[in-house]
Amino acid sequence: MIVDLRIYTCLPQRLADFVKLYEEKAWPLQLKYLENCLGWYTTIEGELNTVVHLWGYKDQADREARRNAMAADPAWGVYLKGVAEGGMLIRMENRILKPAAHFEALRKGG
């Protein structure tokens, strides 16, 4: 399993707007295509105005296939256009993570 950690930093006073747009336009699509959301959070301490979400995939090929299918959906383009026109984001980043061996052993009960 790999995890796609996505971090979005919003302009001050725009976090609620971004979350609303995401919830209405992106969330249904991501649940449909990506399926395995491991968590979706907003920060309350540290770097503020930040959204963090994590998506689990079998491997990088699974991730690419799912994201490509989502990107081909015209509704995804509508969401991306809304984000761009809304001017809500300062930065977007993602990191691909893999579990450490000791964590995998814990998950497998060993």
N, C-alpha and C positions, 0 to 999 in steps of 0.2 A: 504494500500500500504506500502511496505517496499522498502528501497533503499540499494543496495549493493555498497558501496564506496570502490573502489580499488585504492591502491597507490603503485606505482612501482618506486623504486629508482635505477637509472642506474649508472654505473661507469662513471667518467668524460670522456668526448669525445665519449661516446657510446649511448647517447640519440637518435641521428638521426638514428643510426643503429637499435635500438630497435623499434622506431616508424615505420621505413620502413618495417621491418620484420612483425610487428603487422599489419600494413595496408595491406600488401600483403597476409598474411596467416591467421590471426586471425579475422580481422574486418569482412570479408564476413561471416565467420562461426558464429560469435557472433550476427550479424544482423539476420541471418537465425534462430538461436536457441533461443537467448535471447530476440531479437526484440526491447526492449524498452530502448534504450540508452538515458539517460537524459543529458549527457555531457561527453566530452572527451577532456582533457586539458594537456598542459605541463606548468611547472612553469617558470615564468620570474623574480620573486623575491622570497625571502625566501629560502627554501631548494631547491637548483638547481638540475638539472638532474632528475627531478621527473615527472612522468605521473600520472594523476588522472582521473579516469573515474567512472561514476555512472550509474547504471542499475536499473530500476524500475520493481518491481514484485508485483503481487496481494498479495502474502503472502509467507511464508517460503517454503511451499509445492510447490508452483509454481516455486520458485527459484530453488529448488532442482531438480524438474522434468526437467526444461529447461537445467540446467547445466549438469545433468547426460546424457541427450540426446546429448548435445554437446561433452561431454567427450567420448562418444561411437563412435563418428565419427572419422575414421582413420586420416582424415586431421588435426584434433585437435592435435593428437599425433605428427604429422609432425611439427606443429608449436612449441609445447613444446620442442621437440628435438632440433629445431633450436635455441630456447632461451637458452637451457642448453649448447649446443655446442658453442654458440656465446659468452658466458661468459660476457653478457652485464649488468646483474642485480646484485645489492648489496642486495636488500631487496624487498620483496613483502608482502603486508598486505591488509586485507580487513576488513571492518566494516559493520555490518548490522544496518541500521538506520530506525527509524519509525518517522513519522511526529508528532510534538507536537500538542496538542489539538487546540491551537489558530491558528496554521497554517492550520489545517484541516478545521476549521470554515471559514477561509479566502478563501480557495479554493472552499468551497461549497457556498460562497456568503453570509455567515451569521455572 
